[in-house]
Amino acid sequence: MPVLVDLFAYFCYAEKAIDLAFVIGVSGSNSPSNFVRMVTILKNIVDAYDVSVSMTHLALVDYNGLPANARVFFSQSYSKANFKIVAENIPGPGSRPGTLSDALKKVHDEVFTLQRGARPFAEDILVVMTEGDFDENSKPIIDEIAKLREKPVKIIVVAIMDEPDEDKLKIIASGDNLVVIPQPGEDKEEAKKVPFIAAQGWLII
């Protein structure tokens, strides 16, 4: 029965218009290899959606440096192929690593806005891709998460971490089931789960 419920949720969800944004950034000692993994996962997630004028629109913010950089807006109507090219060409982390709070502020202030193409009738989803190197109790992060939830934006966390801390990640995510922690060698399979857990979250919220 759970499988049938999951499939039902997914197929209902697949008919919805979705504004899907990504936040991606690294800063730790394993940053280069972790960033490659993140981009691969991002591309696999995008491939699972119907990216078109009437269905899914895409946006992208990276915080590999300061300030965070909004690289794609919903209003630009990127195709899957072009969006993935932009993601592949994000510069690596700079000498001044960015912050997750700065990226979340950028998403709230500049991405999920009518001026930048966010659609009032669309489901708003943000996939936060992180190494977990943030202070989940910091006021800037708490404030930005609260503002996004008020819109409301559903937040899914995809974490590349040597020692996963699910409790930490759940503070960012919109639900306990909206956290994905891929193990090496399982990135593609874990990426495919994102539309399904997003659909379940939609039924729960």
N, C-alpha and C positions, 0 to 999 in steps of 0.2 A: 504493500500500500504506500509506503513513503516514496518509492520510486515513481509510482503513478502520480502522486501528488506533486512531486518535483517536476515531472514532465508536463503536467497540466499547467502548473505555474509558469513554466518556461514558455510554453506555446502561447499562453495568454499574454505574457509579457512581451513576446516577440512581435506582437501586433501594436505595441505602444511606440509613440515617438519618444526618443531619448536624446537628451543633451549629455554627452559623455565626455568628461574632462579628466585629464591625467596630470598629476603632480609627480615629478621624478627628480631625484637628486641623491648624491653620495658625497661623503667627505672622509671616510675612514681609511685605514691602511690598505684595505682590500678594494678600494674604490674602483680602480680600472676594471677588474674582472667582475665585480658586482654590478657595475653600470652596464656592461655588455649583457649580463643576464637580465637586468631590468628592461633593457630595450627589446630583447628577444621576447620576454613575457608580454610587454606592452603590445608588440606586433601581433602576437597570438591572440590576445584579448580582442584587439580591433578586428581581426579576421572572423571572430565569432558573432559580430554584429552586422546588421543590414545597414550599411552606411549609404545613405541616399538622401535626396531632397526632402522626402516626406517622413523618413524614419530616423536614423541615428545621425546626429551631427557631432563633430569632434573638436576638442580644444586641448591645448598642451601648455604647461608651465614647467620650467625647470629651475632648480635652485642649486646648481653646481657652483654658482658664484653669487656675489652680491652686486646689485640687487637681484631678486628672482626675475626671471625673464618669461613673459607670456609670448610664446612662439606661434601659436595657432589659436584663432578665435572661431566660435561657432559660425559667425557671419561669413567666414571665408569659404565655407562649404567644401572643405578638403575631401578628396577621394581617399580611399584606403591606401592606395599606392603612394600618393603624394604625402600623406600624413606620416607614413612609415619612413619615407625618405628624410623628412624633417627630424624625426626622432633619431634616426641613425646618425645624423650630422650635428647633434647637440655637442658642443665642446665639452671635454672632460672637466673635472673639478679644477678650479683655479686656486691661486694662492690664498684667496679669501673665501673660504667655503660659505655658501649661503645657509639660510636657516629655514626650517619647515614653517615656522610661524610667518616669515616673510612671504613664502610661497602661498600659504593659505590666505593671507591677506590679499595677495594679487588675484587669486581665484575669486574671492568674494567681491572685491572692488572693481575688477576689470573683465572677468570671464563670464560669470553667471549674471549678466546684465542685458537688458533689452537692447542697449546701444551696441553691444557686441554680438548680438544675434541669438541670445537665449530666448527660447520660445515659451510663452506662459503656459501652454498646454502640454509641454513635454515633461517627462520624468527627468529630474536632475540627478546625475550620478557623478561622483568624484572618486577616482581611483588614486589613492596615495601610495606611491612606491618609495620605500624607505629602507635604510639600513638599521633603523631603530635608534639612531644616535641623536635623540632629542629628549628634552625634559618634559614629560607628559604633564607635569604639575606646574609648568611655567605659565604665568598669567597671559602672555601673548598667545600661546597655543590654545589655552582654555577659552580665551575670548574669541579667537577666530573660529574655532570649532563651533562654539555656541552660535555665532552669527550665521555660519553656513547651515546649521541645523534649523534655524529659524526660517530659512527661505522656503521650503526645506530642501537641502541637498543630502542625498544618501551617500555616506562615505564608506568606501571599501578600502581596506588596508592590505597591500601586498608587501611583505617584508622579506628582505634577504639578510638573514642574521645567523651568526655562528651559534649563538645561544639564545634561541627565541624566548621572548618574554610576552606571552599572550595577554596577560593582564594589562601590561603597558599599552599594547596595541589596541586592546578593546576600548580604552579610554578615547582613542581617536575615532574608531569605527562607530558606525551608527547602530550596530548590533553585534552580539557575541558571535553570530554566525557569519559576519562580514569581514573576517580576517583570513588571509591566505598566506601560508609560510611555506614556499616551495623548497624542497630539498634538492641538492644537486642531482641532475639527471631527470628531474620530474617537472621541469619548468613548463613544458608544453602542456602536459596533462593538468597541472594546477591552473594554468591560465584558462583552460577550457571551462573550469568550474565557475569562473567569475559571473558569466551571464546567468547561470543557474542560481547561485547564491543571491544575486541581485534580485532575481524574480521571487525567491522565497522571502527576501526582505520586504519586497513590495507587498506581498500578501499579508505580512505580519504588521507592517506599519499602519 
